[in-house]
Amino acid sequence: MIFAACSSDTATSTQASADNIACRDHPLALQVLGSGGPIADDHRAGSSNIIWVDGKARLLIDAGSGTFVRYGEAGVDFNDHDAILLTHLHGDHASGLPALLNSGAFAKRKSGLTIAGPAGNNLFPSTSAFLDSLISKEGGALRYLHPYLEDDAALPRLAAVNIDTDKTGLQTIWNEDGLQVDAISVHHLDVPALAYVISVKGKTVVFSGDQSFLSEDFVAALSGNKPDLLVMHNAITMADGQPRGLHRDPKSIGETAAALDAQTLLLTHHMQRAVTAQNEVNAAIAENYGGPVLLADDLSCYPL
């Protein structure tokens, strides 16, 4: 069953709400801020998502290019975040963060803020090093925001959490006030990358991040997990020559959704090569997964 991100007066777990702001009116909802990929070839912002809990945007997952605009359109308040979670440091997942931090400097937030993401390797910086390159007093490109990294009352202190991507299994990085966040390493060619498992109000949302078919630990650790919503990328097709070292192809996505026994599969991070072959993509997924499949759009809302 394939559902596009569509408008409805009675949004359900298999249908998206049309109202940008109404998402926060649900006790628990996922809002896709940006549903696109790395190429500026349609209306979509880069990957970014909000978990709304009782009207508060408690988690921001990724902050790709264009997130700043969608963030404002959705009515997100920087004061509400428990944490910002980065799956990896490709531009379509992280390049919007500087704009959000700049905007957040006007929010009068007092409490600290966790920014979690992968530890680095010889090709990519760690999350803490990424923040330093942006806003540190010595050498940061936007060094006027350096109070974020210091005990300075002018801005809330950012606590960078570097998550070891060499570890297997789940790593708990947040467990407070009924909200738990676990991270798990995934394979995304040479990029240190993570998936996240969000547990709140008896529901589970799994963000696969960008991952290839070599992410065997992801499937093993979460097999039979039965997430209420599994969020995966719609980036490649079954055609020859696709970058399978970066992304799962549609058949592999279907196999993964079936192995996890996902109640609903949400496809986002759309790239035109997949969108223009969506019927074939959907058919390949359906070879192994028979549950509902949703197609995200920017600002679409999925109550849980």
C-alpha positions as CSV (number, residue, x, y, z in Angstrom):
1,M,0.0,0.0,0.0
2,I,1.6,3.3,-1.1
3,F,0.4,6.6,0.3
4,A,1.8,10.0,-0.8
5,A,2.2,12.8,1.7
6,C,-1.2,14.2,1.3
7,S,-3.7,16.5,2.9
8,S,-6.4,15.3,5.3
9,D,-8.7,16.7,8.0
10,T,-8.3,13.5,10.0
11,A,-4.6,12.6,9.9
12,T,-3.7,9.1,10.9
13,S,-0.5,7.0,11.0
14,T,-1.0,6.3,7.3
15,Q,-1.8,9.8,6.2
16,A,0.0,13.1,6.4
17,S,-1.5,16.3,7.8
18,A,-1.7,19.3,5.5
19,D,-1.3,21.9,8.2
20,N,2.3,22.9,9.0
21,I,1.5,24.1,12.5
22,A,-1.1,21.4,13.4
23,C,1.5,18.7,13.8
24,R,2.4,20.1,17.3
25,D,-1.2,19.6,18.4
26,H,-0.9,15.8,18.5
27,P,0.4,14.1,21.7
28,L,3.1,12.5,19.5
29,A,4.0,13.1,15.9
30,L,6.9,13.0,13.4
31,Q,7.2,16.1,11.2
32,V,9.4,15.9,8.1
33,L,10.9,19.3,7.7
34,G,13.1,18.4,4.7
35,S,12.4,15.4,2.5
36,G,15.1,15.9,-0.2
37,G,18.6,14.9,-0.9
38,P,21.9,16.6,-2.0
39,I,20.7,18.0,-5.4
40,A,18.8,21.2,-5.8
41,D,16.4,19.9,-8.5
42,D,13.0,20.3,-6.9
43,H,11.2,22.1,-4.0
44,R,12.6,19.9,-1.2
45,A,14.8,20.9,1.6
46,G,17.6,18.6,2.8
47,S,17.0,15.9,5.4
48,S,15.5,17.1,8.6
49,N,12.9,15.9,11.0
50,I,11.1,16.9,14.3
51,I,9.7,14.6,17.0
52,W,6.8,16.5,18.6
53,V,5.8,15.4,22.1
54,D,2.9,17.2,23.8
55,G,3.4,20.3,21.6
56,K,7.1,20.5,22.1
57,A,9.7,19.9,19.4
58,R,11.9,17.7,21.7
59,L,14.2,16.3,19.0
60,L,15.6,17.6,15.8
61,I,17.0,14.8,13.7
62,D,19.4,16.2,11.0
63,A,19.5,19.7,9.7
64,G,20.1,19.7,6.0
65,S,20.2,22.6,3.6
66,G,16.9,24.5,3.7
67,T,16.0,23.4,7.2
68,F,16.0,27.0,8.5
69,V,13.0,27.9,6.3
70,R,11.0,24.8,7.1
71,Y,11.8,25.1,10.8
72,G,10.2,28.5,10.8
73,E,7.2,27.4,8.8
74,A,6.6,24.6,11.2
75,G,6.6,26.9,14.2
76,V,9.5,25.2,15.9
77,D,10.8,26.7,19.1
78,F,14.6,26.4,19.8
79,N,13.8,26.3,23.5
80,D,12.0,23.0,23.2
81,H,14.8,20.8,22.1
82,D,16.2,18.1,24.3
83,A,18.8,17.2,21.7
84,I,19.8,17.7,18.0
85,L,20.8,14.4,16.5
86,L,23.0,14.2,13.4
87,T,23.1,11.0,11.4
88,H,26.3,12.0,9.6
89,L,28.1,15.0,8.3
90,H,27.1,15.1,4.6
91,G,25.9,18.6,3.6
92,D,22.3,17.5,2.9
93,H,22.1,16.4,6.6
94,A,24.2,18.9,8.5
95,S,24.7,22.1,6.5
96,G,21.6,23.8,7.9
97,L,22.9,23.6,11.5
98,P,24.8,27.0,11.5
99,A,21.7,28.9,10.4
100,L,19.7,27.2,13.2
101,L,22.3,28.0,15.8
102,N,22.4,31.6,14.6
103,S,18.6,31.8,14.9
104,G,18.7,30.0,18.3
105,A,21.0,32.8,19.6
106,F,17.9,35.0,19.7
107,A,15.7,32.4,21.5
108,K,16.8,33.3,25.1
109,R,17.3,29.7,25.9
110,K,18.9,29.2,29.3
111,S,19.3,25.4,29.5
112,G,22.2,23.5,27.8
113,L,21.6,21.6,24.6
114,T,23.0,18.2,23.5
115,I,24.2,17.9,19.9
116,A,25.0,14.2,19.2
117,G,26.5,12.7,16.1
118,P,29.2,10.4,14.9
119,A,32.8,10.4,16.0
120,G,35.1,11.1,13.1
121,N,37.7,9.2,11.0
122,N,40.6,10.3,8.8
123,L,38.2,11.7,6.2
124,F,35.4,13.3,8.4
125,P,35.5,15.3,11.6
126,S,33.8,14.3,14.8
127,T,30.7,16.1,15.7
128,S,32.5,18.2,18.3
129,A,35.2,19.1,15.8
130,F,32.5,20.0,13.3
131,L,31.0,22.4,15.9
132,D,34.5,23.8,16.6
133,S,35.0,24.5,12.9
134,L,31.7,26.5,12.9
135,I,31.7,28.5,16.1
136,S,34.8,28.1,18.2
137,K,36.5,31.3,19.4
138,E,39.8,30.3,17.7
139,G,39.2,29.4,14.1
140,G,35.4,29.0,13.9
141,A,33.9,30.4,10.7
142,L,31.1,31.9,12.7
143,R,33.2,32.6,15.8
144,Y,30.8,35.3,17.1
145,L,28.7,32.4,18.3
146,H,31.5,31.0,20.4
147,P,29.6,31.5,23.7
148,Y,27.7,28.4,22.8
149,L,30.9,26.4,23.5
150,E,31.7,28.2,26.8
151,D,30.2,28.7,30.2
152,D,28.8,32.1,29.1
153,A,25.3,33.2,30.1
154,A,24.9,34.9,26.7
155,L,24.1,31.6,25.0
156,P,23.2,28.1,26.2
157,R,26.1,25.7,26.5
158,L,26.2,23.1,23.7
159,A,27.3,19.6,24.8
160,A,28.7,17.7,21.9
161,V,28.4,13.9,22.1
162,N,30.7,11.9,19.7
163,I,29.1,8.5,19.2
164,D,31.6,5.7,18.5
165,T,30.7,4.3,15.0
166,D,33.0,1.3,15.5
167,K,30.8,-0.1,18.3
168,T,28.1,-2.7,17.5
169,G,24.6,-2.7,19.0
170,L,22.6,0.1,20.5
171,Q,24.2,2.9,22.4
172,T,21.8,4.9,24.7
173,I,22.5,8.6,24.4
174,W,19.4,10.1,26.0
175,N,16.9,8.8,28.5
176,E,15.1,11.5,30.4
177,D,11.5,12.5,31.0
178,G,10.0,9.5,29.2
179,L,12.1,10.0,26.1
180,Q,14.8,7.5,25.1
181,V,17.3,7.9,22.2
182,D,19.5,5.0,21.1
183,A,22.1,5.2,18.3
184,I,23.4,2.4,16.2
185,S,26.3,2.5,13.7
186,V,25.4,2.0,10.0
187,H,27.5,1.6,6.8
188,H,27.5,4.6,4.5
189,L,30.6,4.0,2.4
190,D,33.5,5.9,4.1
191,V,31.3,8.2,6.1
192,P,30.9,7.7,9.9
193,A,27.1,7.3,10.1
194,L,24.3,6.5,12.6
195,A,20.7,5.4,12.8
196,Y,18.6,6.5,15.7
197,V,15.8,4.7,17.7
198,I,13.4,7.0,19.4
199,S,11.1,5.6,22.1
200,V,8.4,7.7,23.7
201,K,4.8,7.2,24.9
202,G,5.0,3.5,24.2
203,K,5.8,4.2,20.5
204,T,9.0,3.6,18.6
205,V,10.3,5.6,15.6
206,V,13.5,4.3,13.8
207,F,15.5,6.7,11.6
208,S,17.7,4.5,9.4
209,G,19.9,7.5,8.3
210,D,21.7,6.9,5.1
211,Q,22.9,3.3,5.0
212,S,23.9,0.6,2.6
213,F,23.0,-3.1,2.5
214,L,26.2,-3.7,4.4
215,S,24.6,-2.3,7.6
216,E,24.1,-5.8,8.9
217,D,24.3,-4.9,12.6
218,F,21.4,-2.5,12.1
219,V,19.2,-5.3,11.0
220,A,20.5,-7.8,13.5
221,A,20.1,-5.5,16.5
222,L,16.6,-4.3,15.6
223,S,15.2,-7.5,14.0
224,G,11.6,-8.0,15.1
225,N,11.7,-4.6,16.9
226,K,8.3,-3.7,15.4
227,P,8.8,0.1,15.1
228,D,5.6,2.0,14.7
229,L,7.4,4.1,12.0
230,L,10.5,3.2,10.1
231,V,12.0,6.2,8.2
232,M,14.3,5.3,5.3
233,H,15.7,7.0,2.2
234,N,14.3,6.9,-1.3
235,A,17.6,7.6,-3.0
236,I,18.3,4.9,-5.6
237,T,16.6,2.4,-7.9
238,M,17.2,-1.2,-8.9
239,A,19.0,-0.2,-12.0
240,D,22.7,-1.1,-12.6
241,G,25.3,1.3,-11.6
242,Q,23.5,2.7,-8.6
243,P,25.6,3.7,-5.5
244,R,24.8,0.7,-3.4
245,G,27.8,1.4,-1.1
246,L,26.0,4.5,0.0
247,H,22.3,3.6,0.0
248,R,20.1,0.5,0.2
249,D,18.2,-0.2,-3.0
250,P,14.4,-0.6,-2.9
251,K,14.5,-4.4,-2.6
252,S,16.9,-4.1,0.4
253,I,14.7,-1.5,1.9
254,G,11.7,-3.9,1.7
255,E,13.8,-6.7,3.2
256,T,14.9,-4.4,6.1
257,A,11.3,-3.2,6.8
258,A,10.2,-6.8,6.8
259,A,13.0,-8.0,9.1
260,L,12.2,-5.2,11.6
261,D,8.5,-6.0,11.2
262,A,7.9,-2.2,10.8
263,Q,4.2,-1.2,11.2
264,T,4.6,1.6,8.7
265,L,7.5,2.5,6.3
266,L,8.1,6.2,5.5
267,L,10.2,7.0,2.5
268,T,12.0,10.4,2.5
269,H,15.4,11.8,1.3
270,H,13.9,11.6,-2.2
271,M,16.2,11.8,-5.2
272,Q,14.9,12.3,-8.7
273,R,16.4,9.1,-10.0
274,A,14.1,7.2,-7.5
275,V,11.1,9.5,-7.8
276,T,10.9,9.3,-11.6
277,A,10.9,5.5,-11.2
278,Q,8.6,5.4,-8.1
279,N,6.4,2.6,-9.4
280,E,9.4,0.3,-9.9
281,V,10.8,1.3,-6.5
282,N,7.5,0.6,-4.8
283,A,7.2,-2.8,-6.6
284,A,10.7,-3.8,-5.4
285,I,9.9,-2.9,-1.8
286,A,6.7,-4.8,-2.0
287,E,8.5,-8.0,-2.9
288,N,9.3,-8.5,0.8
289,Y,7.3,-5.8,2.7
290,G,3.5,-5.8,2.6
291,G,2.9,-3.0,5.1
292,P,1.9,0.6,4.4
293,V,4.5,2.7,2.6
294,L,4.3,6.5,2.9
295,L,6.0,9.1,0.6
296,A,7.1,12.1,2.6
297,D,7.0,15.7,1.5
298,D,8.4,18.8,3.2
299,L,6.4,19.7,6.3
300,S,4.3,16.5,6.2
301,C,3.1,15.3,9.6
302,Y,2.7,11.7,10.8
303,P,0.8,11.4,14.2
304,L,1.6,8.2,16.1
